[in-house]
Amino acid sequence: MPSAQQQAENATRAVLEQLPTLAHRGLVVKAPPGAGKTTLVAQAAATLTRSSSPCPVIAQTNSQADHLVRRFTDDHPHLRIARFTGVDHTAPHDLQAHSGIHVSTRIEDLEPTADIIVGTAMKWATVTDRRWPWGIIDEAYQMRSDILLRTAHLFNQALFVGDPGQLDPFSTVKTDRFADMAHDPMNSAVAVALANNPDLPVHSLPVSWRLPPSAIPLISEAFYPRTPFQAGSNASDRTLTFPNAGMRTPADRVIEHAARTGWALFELPARTTHHLDSEAFHAALRIAERLLIRGATATCEQDPGGHTLCPGDIAIGTTHRIQVDHLRALLARHYPRLHGIAIDTANRLQGCERRVTIVLHPLSGRGNASAFHLDAGRLCVLTSRHRHACIIVARAGIYELLDAHPSNDPVRPGLIPKIPDGWEAHHTVLAHLAEHTIPAASRDVIPMCRS
């Protein structure tokens, strides 16, 4: 059987070799977390620009677009890269200062001198008088179909690259009135492309280079039941050790367990708290603090000699912006050692990678289970950012909450139900975490008054 490296190379080669002679209107590439989507996009752009210069690349956010420009510049320094920006976005200084990157808000300034032009979907939608042979849509499963409609005129053929298991497209306005319509704008670009072009070739990237072997069985079963994949590393490649002795607190036990197994659930006593749970916030921050105090050292294929964790190696993921704000405020007041760790929502952590992630469970402390909190894509993002270990912080009682709020999404004619179902995905994750649960002792819980 081919090695993981060989399987990944074969899958990438199959995509790149098919592009120049593709007779269909497009090609879809599905990829699990950390499978090398950005690398593939860079290689595909370099391949397509040989025959159709320039090649438009469509990202979904400004941060994604800026990241793609950096990767293109690093991987293909011989190509002329352009960043197509909106008037309300200032490109980062490193892009503006780079001699090989041209930044402008006007497509007329970029087209004559660029091999690859990168911009957000909303910015590309302002271009009405250009057309190219090819276009690349990155994170295509997170692109709304109405945005695809506004950009489809830009190219004859398109390469769609994305992760089908993560967050669906979202809108800041209510879209319930479109739910039964064939042209629901909240459908993803890929879903609409395949519905109207069922013969489009679909490829899959079979290897995750981010997730450790300990994460693959759960993430695959819970979120990618129809797209199996494997880890690019071996269990012996990834280790997390602690040179400094612990104090036998629950926080120490939880990081030690996560280091051994790749997973841990730090379970606080059951209580309804809704969005703001000071005890859970402090628990997450204390766990991150213990990782640094204990001198956690990670080894992997990239650092076989070992790397001592610093704040930039840790992320705390949440569901709501208000939780992010409170966590950052608590960090600033009580945890100066943690300055530099990433704290953000699943939406903003999408695409992020850290050595260790700490997750505030979306259903922790809630009195109900809404569709928003049950969303499988949100849980998938939160639990698939790590290279070594993922630690979930949650209050007891989520099993009972799920049983009290079974999935009851209406079946809509003509629409294919989302797989996996969020309710089922949550149960799958909880069943796995049952073997990795560390209860919080009362002395380890921070009193509410400290918030």
Order of alpha helices (4+ residues) and beta strands (2+ residues): alpha-beta-alpha-beta-alpha-beta-alpha-beta-alpha-beta-alpha-beta-alpha-beta-alpha-beta-beta-alpha-beta-beta-alpha-beta-alpha-beta-beta-beta-alpha-beta-alpha-beta-alpha-alpha-beta-alpha-alpha-beta
